[in-house]
């Protein structure tokens, strides 16, 4: 053993010890804040921990959203016993199934207190997950050949007129076509989501055709579920 080896080993041990201490403090932070200032700081700390973890967010019927950045802000918290609701803006970017996603909007995150700590009850981003779910269903149906099936995506009052859009027929009648989204840029507020889409219409019989459009999604009345208003293209 060289004279420097004990010193290096000691330094490594100190660093590992510090890492363990920091990890333990971070894990206990929500509880410490809750004890110090009530449930609000504890709930905010739980969302801050989610920002650092950047875990995938499930999208019903579609690929999970993989966040590259995640930031909650402007909190409004309501507590009712062992349940709580955190309303906050979420600024995030990432991807879903290879599609670039950028989103800014309000989220209503439900929490429940279990074993002395607040835990999310459901999605950390229900509005984002619901909007992406609707967009993936639309992409799948635009890749098919059944116009009537597209009606299930639309608000009832817009269904008849939207399905008469000649642009829909011009897409569905192309043999072997696919509607392939490349990017979705979302902005949401109070049950409404505005989506800008960049997509490519592909087919074995023609050159790929870039498509862009703006879409409006409204809450269907069920939490985290959306329908399209006005049209699909």
ROVOMAR-773327 format. One record per residue (C-alpha): residue number from 1; residue in one letter; chain; x, y, z. Coordinates in steps of 0.5 Angstrom, whole numbers. Example, Ala and Ser with C-alpha at 12.3 -4.5 7.8 and 13.67 -1.06 7.14 Angstrom:
REM ROVOMAR-773327
pos:1; code:a; unit:A; xx:25; yy:-9; zz:16
pos:2; code:s; unit:A; xx:27; yy:-2; zz:14
REM end
This chain:
REM ROVOMAR-773327
pos:1; code:x; unit:A; xx:0; yy:0; zz:0
pos:2; code:x; unit:A; xx:3; yy:7; zz:-2
pos:3; code:x; unit:A; xx:3; yy:13; zz:3
pos:4; code:x; unit:A; xx:-3; yy:16; zz:-1
pos:5; code:x; unit:A; xx:-8; yy:10; zz:-1
pos:6; code:x; unit:A; xx:-10; yy:11; zz:6
pos:7; code:x; unit:A; xx:-12; yy:18; zz:5
pos:8; code:x; unit:A; xx:-15; yy:17; zz:-2
pos:9; code:x; unit:A; xx:-19; yy:11; zz:2
pos:10; code:x; unit:A; xx:-21; yy:16; zz:7
pos:11; code:x; unit:A; xx:-23; yy:21; zz:2
pos:12; code:x; unit:A; xx:-28; yy:16; zz:-1
pos:13; code:x; unit:A; xx:-31; yy:14; zz:5
pos:14; code:x; unit:A; xx:-32; yy:21; zz:7
pos:15; code:x; unit:A; xx:-36; yy:23; zz:0
pos:16; code:x; unit:A; xx:-40; yy:16; zz:1
pos:17; code:x; unit:A; xx:-42; yy:18; zz:8
pos:18; code:x; unit:A; xx:-44; yy:25; zz:5
pos:19; code:x; unit:A; xx:-48; yy:22; zz:0
pos:20; code:x; unit:A; xx:-52; yy:18; zz:5
pos:21; code:x; unit:A; xx:-53; yy:24; zz:9
pos:22; code:x; unit:A; xx:-56; yy:28; zz:3
pos:23; code:x; unit:A; xx:-60; yy:22; zz:1
pos:24; code:x; unit:A; xx:-63; yy:21; zz:8
pos:25; code:x; unit:A; xx:-65; yy:28; zz:9
pos:26; code:x; unit:A; xx:-68; yy:29; zz:2
pos:27; code:x; unit:A; xx:-72; yy:23; zz:3
pos:28; code:x; unit:A; xx:-75; yy:26; zz:10
pos:29; code:x; unit:A; xx:-75; yy:33; zz:7
pos:30; code:x; unit:A; xx:-83; yy:33; zz:6
pos:31; code:x; unit:A; xx:-84; yy:30; zz:13
pos:32; code:x; unit:A; xx:-80; yy:35; zz:16
pos:33; code:x; unit:A; xx:-83; yy:41; zz:12
pos:34; code:x; unit:A; xx:-90; yy:38; zz:14
pos:35; code:x; unit:A; xx:-88; yy:38; zz:21
pos:36; code:x; unit:A; xx:-85; yy:45; zz:21
pos:37; code:x; unit:A; xx:-91; yy:49; zz:17
pos:38; code:x; unit:A; xx:-97; yy:44; zz:16
pos:39; code:x; unit:A; xx:-98; yy:40; zz:10
pos:40; code:x; unit:A; xx:-97; yy:46; zz:4
pos:41; code:x; unit:A; xx:-90; yy:46; zz:5
pos:42; code:x; unit:A; xx:-90; yy:38; zz:5
pos:43; code:x; unit:A; xx:-94; yy:38; zz:-1
pos:44; code:x; unit:A; xx:-90; yy:43; zz:-5
pos:45; code:x; unit:A; xx:-84; yy:39; zz:-3
pos:46; code:x; unit:A; xx:-87; yy:33; zz:-6
pos:47; code:x; unit:A; xx:-88; yy:36; zz:-13
pos:48; code:x; unit:A; xx:-80; yy:39; zz:-12
pos:49; code:x; unit:A; xx:-78; yy:32; zz:-11
pos:50; code:x; unit:A; xx:-82; yy:30; zz:-17
pos:51; code:x; unit:A; xx:-79; yy:35; zz:-21
pos:52; code:x; unit:A; xx:-72; yy:32; zz:-20
pos:53; code:x; unit:A; xx:-74; yy:25; zz:-21
pos:54; code:x; unit:A; xx:-77; yy:26; zz:-28
pos:55; code:x; unit:A; xx:-80; yy:19; zz:-28
pos:56; code:x; unit:A; xx:-84; yy:18; zz:-34
pos:57; code:x; unit:A; xx:-92; yy:20; zz:-34
pos:58; code:x; unit:A; xx:-97; yy:15; zz:-36
pos:59; code:x; unit:A; xx:-101; yy:17; zz:-42
pos:60; code:x; unit:A; xx:-107; yy:12; zz:-43
pos:61; code:x; unit:A; xx:-107; yy:9; zz:-49
pos:62; code:x; unit:A; xx:-101; yy:12; zz:-52
pos:63; code:x; unit:A; xx:-93; yy:12; zz:-50
pos:64; code:x; unit:A; xx:-91; yy:15; zz:-43
pos:65; code:x; unit:A; xx:-89; yy:22; zz:-43
pos:66; code:x; unit:A; xx:-81; yy:22; zz:-42
pos:67; code:x; unit:A; xx:-80; yy:29; zz:-39
pos:68; code:x; unit:A; xx:-73; yy:32; zz:-40
pos:69; code:x; unit:A; xx:-75; yy:38; zz:-36
pos:70; code:x; unit:A; xx:-81; yy:39; zz:-31
pos:71; code:x; unit:A; xx:-82; yy:45; zz:-27
pos:72; code:x; unit:A; xx:-88; yy:46; zz:-22
pos:73; code:x; unit:A; xx:-90; yy:54; zz:-20
pos:74; code:x; unit:A; xx:-96; yy:58; zz:-17
pos:75; code:x; unit:A; xx:-99; yy:53; zz:-12
pos:76; code:x; unit:A; xx:-106; yy:53; zz:-10
pos:77; code:x; unit:A; xx:-107; yy:48; zz:-4
pos:78; code:x; unit:A; xx:-113; yy:45; zz:-1
pos:79; code:x; unit:A; xx:-113; yy:40; zz:4
pos:80; code:x; unit:A; xx:-119; yy:36; zz:7
pos:81; code:x; unit:A; xx:-117; yy:31; zz:12
pos:82; code:x; unit:A; xx:-112; yy:26; zz:9
pos:83; code:x; unit:A; xx:-113; yy:28; zz:2
pos:84; code:x; unit:A; xx:-111; yy:34; zz:-2
pos:85; code:x; unit:A; xx:-111; yy:38; zz:-8
pos:86; code:x; unit:A; xx:-105; yy:42; zz:-11
pos:87; code:x; unit:A; xx:-107; yy:46; zz:-17
pos:88; code:x; unit:A; xx:-100; yy:49; zz:-20
pos:89; code:x; unit:A; xx:-97; yy:51; zz:-27
pos:90; code:x; unit:A; xx:-93; yy:46; zz:-30
pos:91; code:x; unit:A; xx:-88; yy:48; zz:-35
pos:92; code:x; unit:A; xx:-85; yy:41; zz:-38
pos:93; code:x; unit:A; xx:-81; yy:39; zz:-44
pos:94; code:x; unit:A; xx:-80; yy:32; zz:-47
pos:95; code:x; unit:A; xx:-82; yy:26; zz:-51
pos:96; code:x; unit:A; xx:-88; yy:21; zz:-52
pos:97; code:x; unit:A; xx:-86; yy:15; zz:-57
pos:98; code:x; unit:A; xx:-81; yy:19; zz:-61
pos:99; code:x; unit:A; xx:-86; yy:25; zz:-61
pos:100; code:x; unit:A; xx:-83; yy:32; zz:-58
pos:101; code:x; unit:A; xx:-87; yy:35; zz:-53
pos:102; code:x; unit:A; xx:-87; yy:42; zz:-50
pos:103; code:x; unit:A; xx:-93; yy:44; zz:-45
pos:104; code:x; unit:A; xx:-95; yy:50; zz:-41
pos:105; code:x; unit:A; xx:-101; yy:50; zz:-37
pos:106; code:x; unit:A; xx:-105; yy:48; zz:-30
pos:107; code:x; unit:A; xx:-105; yy:42; zz:-27
pos:108; code:x; unit:A; xx:-109; yy:39; zz:-21
pos:109; code:x; unit:A; xx:-105; yy:34; zz:-18
pos:110; code:x; unit:A; xx:-109; yy:30; zz:-12
pos:111; code:x; unit:A; xx:-105; yy:27; zz:-6
pos:112; code:x; unit:A; xx:-107; yy:23; zz:-1
pos:113; code:x; unit:A; xx:-104; yy:22; zz:6
pos:114; code:x; unit:A; xx:-101; yy:15; zz:7
pos:115; code:x; unit:A; xx:-97; yy:12; zz:13
pos:116; code:x; unit:A; xx:-95; yy:20; zz:15
pos:117; code:x; unit:A; xx:-93; yy:22; zz:8
pos:118; code:x; unit:A; xx:-97; yy:25; zz:2
pos:119; code:x; unit:A; xx:-97; yy:21; zz:-4
pos:120; code:x; unit:A; xx:-100; yy:23; zz:-11
pos:121; code:x; unit:A; xx:-106; yy:20; zz:-12
pos:122; code:x; unit:A; xx:-106; yy:19; zz:-20
pos:123; code:x; unit:A; xx:-102; yy:22; zz:-25
pos:124; code:x; unit:A; xx:-98; yy:28; zz:-23
pos:125; code:x; unit:A; xx:-100; yy:31; zz:-30
pos:126; code:x; unit:A; xx:-107; yy:29; zz:-31
pos:127; code:x; unit:A; xx:-108; yy:35; zz:-36
pos:128; code:x; unit:A; xx:-102; yy:33; zz:-40
pos:129; code:x; unit:A; xx:-103; yy:26; zz:-40
pos:130; code:x; unit:A; xx:-110; yy:27; zz:-42
pos:131; code:x; unit:A; xx:-109; yy:31; zz:-48
pos:132; code:x; unit:A; xx:-103; yy:27; zz:-50
pos:133; code:x; unit:A; xx:-108; yy:21; zz:-50
pos:134; code:x; unit:A; xx:-113; yy:24; zz:-55
pos:135; code:x; unit:A; xx:-108; yy:26; zz:-59
pos:136; code:x; unit:A; xx:-105; yy:19; zz:-60
pos:137; code:x; unit:A; xx:-112; yy:17; zz:-61
pos:138; code:x; unit:A; xx:-113; yy:22; zz:-67
pos:139; code:x; unit:A; xx:-106; yy:20; zz:-70
pos:140; code:x; unit:A; xx:-108; yy:13; zz:-70
pos:141; code:x; unit:A; xx:-115; yy:14; zz:-73
pos:142; code:x; unit:A; xx:-112; yy:19; zz:-78
pos:143; code:x; unit:A; xx:-108; yy:13; zz:-80
pos:144; code:x; unit:A; xx:-114; yy:9; zz:-82
pos:145; code:x; unit:A; xx:-120; yy:9; zz:-86
pos:146; code:x; unit:A; xx:-126; yy:9; zz:-82
pos:147; code:x; unit:A; xx:-129; yy:17; zz:-82
pos:148; code:x; unit:A; xx:-134; yy:15; zz:-77
pos:149; code:x; unit:A; xx:-129; yy:13; zz:-72
pos:150; code:x; unit:A; xx:-126; yy:20; zz:-72
pos:151; code:x; unit:A; xx:-133; yy:22; zz:-69
pos:152; code:x; unit:A; xx:-132; yy:19; zz:-62
pos:153; code:x; unit:A; xx:-126; yy:24; zz:-62
pos:154; code:x; unit:A; xx:-130; yy:30; zz:-63
pos:155; code:x; unit:A; xx:-135; yy:35; zz:-58
pos:156; code:x; unit:A; xx:-142; yy:33; zz:-60
pos:157; code:x; unit:A; xx:-144; yy:39; zz:-62
pos:158; code:x; unit:A; xx:-138; yy:40; zz:-67
pos:159; code:x; unit:A; xx:-139; yy:32; zz:-70
pos:160; code:x; unit:A; xx:-143; yy:33; zz:-76
pos:161; code:x; unit:A; xx:-140; yy:39; zz:-79
pos:162; code:x; unit:A; xx:-133; yy:37; zz:-77
pos:163; code:x; unit:A; xx:-134; yy:30; zz:-81
pos:164; code:x; unit:A; xx:-136; yy:33; zz:-87
pos:165; code:x; unit:A; xx:-129; yy:37; zz:-87
pos:166; code:x; unit:A; xx:-126; yy:35; zz:-94
pos:167; code:x; unit:A; xx:-119; yy:35; zz:-92
pos:168; code:x; unit:A; xx:-121; yy:29; zz:-88
pos:169; code:x; unit:A; xx:-123; yy:25; zz:-94
pos:170; code:x; unit:A; xx:-117; yy:27; zz:-97
pos:171; code:x; unit:A; xx:-113; yy:24; zz:-92
pos:172; code:x; unit:A; xx:-117; yy:17; zz:-91
pos:173; code:x; unit:A; xx:-117; yy:15; zz:-98
pos:174; code:x; unit:A; xx:-110; yy:15; zz:-99
pos:175; code:x; unit:A; xx:-108; yy:8; zz:-100
pos:176; code:x; unit:A; xx:-103; yy:5; zz:-94
pos:177; code:x; unit:A; xx:-102; yy:12; zz:-91
pos:178; code:x; unit:A; xx:-100; yy:14; zz:-84
pos:179; code:x; unit:A; xx:-101; yy:20; zz:-80
pos:180; code:x; unit:A; xx:-94; yy:21; zz:-76
pos:181; code:x; unit:A; xx:-94; yy:26; zz:-71
pos:182; code:x; unit:A; xx:-87; yy:30; zz:-70
pos:183; code:x; unit:A; xx:-88; yy:35; zz:-65
pos:184; code:x; unit:A; xx:-94; yy:37; zz:-60
pos:185; code:x; unit:A; xx:-93; yy:44; zz:-57
pos:186; code:x; unit:A; xx:-99; yy:45; zz:-52
pos:187; code:x; unit:A; xx:-102; yy:51; zz:-48
pos:188; code:x; unit:A; xx:-107; yy:49; zz:-43
pos:189; code:x; unit:A; xx:-112; yy:53; zz:-38
pos:190; code:x; unit:A; xx:-118; yy:51; zz:-34
pos:191; code:x; unit:A; xx:-120; yy:45; zz:-38
pos:192; code:x; unit:A; xx:-118; yy:47; zz:-45
pos:193; code:x; unit:A; xx:-112; yy:46; zz:-49
pos:194; code:x; unit:A; xx:-109; yy:49; zz:-55
pos:195; code:x; unit:A; xx:-104; yy:44; zz:-59
pos:196; code:x; unit:A; xx:-100; yy:46; zz:-65
pos:197; code:x; unit:A; xx:-98; yy:40; zz:-69
pos:198; code:x; unit:A; xx:-92; yy:38; zz:-73
pos:199; code:x; unit:A; xx:-94; yy:32; zz:-77
pos:200; code:x; unit:A; xx:-92; yy:28; zz:-83
pos:201; code:x; unit:A; xx:-97; yy:24; zz:-88
pos:202; code:x; unit:A; xx:-93; yy:18; zz:-91
pos:203; code:x; unit:A; xx:-95; yy:13; zz:-96
pos:204; code:x; unit:A; xx:-92; yy:8; zz:-101
pos:205; code:x; unit:A; xx:-95; yy:12; zz:-107
pos:206; code:x; unit:A; xx:-93; yy:19; zz:-106
pos:207; code:x; unit:A; xx:-87; yy:23; zz:-102
pos:208; code:x; unit:A; xx:-88; yy:25; zz:-95
pos:209; code:x; unit:A; xx:-92; yy:31; zz:-94
pos:210; code:x; unit:A; xx:-91; yy:35; zz:-88
pos:211; code:x; unit:A; xx:-97; yy:38; zz:-84
pos:212; code:x; unit:A; xx:-98; yy:43; zz:-79
pos:213; code:x; unit:A; xx:-104; yy:45; zz:-75
pos:214; code:x; unit:A; xx:-107; yy:48; zz:-69
pos:215; code:x; unit:A; xx:-112; yy:44; zz:-65
pos:216; code:x; unit:A; xx:-117; yy:46; zz:-59
pos:217; code:x; unit:A; xx:-119; yy:40; zz:-54
pos:218; code:x; unit:A; xx:-124; yy:41; zz:-49
pos:219; code:x; unit:A; xx:-125; yy:37; zz:-42
pos:220; code:x; unit:A; xx:-130; yy:32; zz:-44
pos:221; code:x; unit:A; xx:-133; yy:32; zz:-37
pos:222; code:x; unit:A; xx:-129; yy:27; zz:-34
pos:223; code:x; unit:A; xx:-122; yy:28; zz:-30
pos:224; code:x; unit:A; xx:-116; yy:28; zz:-35
pos:225; code:x; unit:A; xx:-121; yy:26; zz:-41
pos:226; code:x; unit:A; xx:-121; yy:31; zz:-47
pos:227; code:x; unit:A; xx:-125; yy:32; zz:-54
pos:228; code:x; unit:A; xx:-123; yy:36; zz:-60
pos:229; code:x; unit:A; xx:-127; yy:42; zz:-61
pos:230; code:x; unit:A; xx:-128; yy:45; zz:-68
pos:231; code:x; unit:A; xx:-125; yy:40; zz:-72
pos:232; code:x; unit:A; xx:-119; yy:35; zz:-73
pos:233; code:x; unit:A; xx:-115; yy:38; zz:-78
REM end
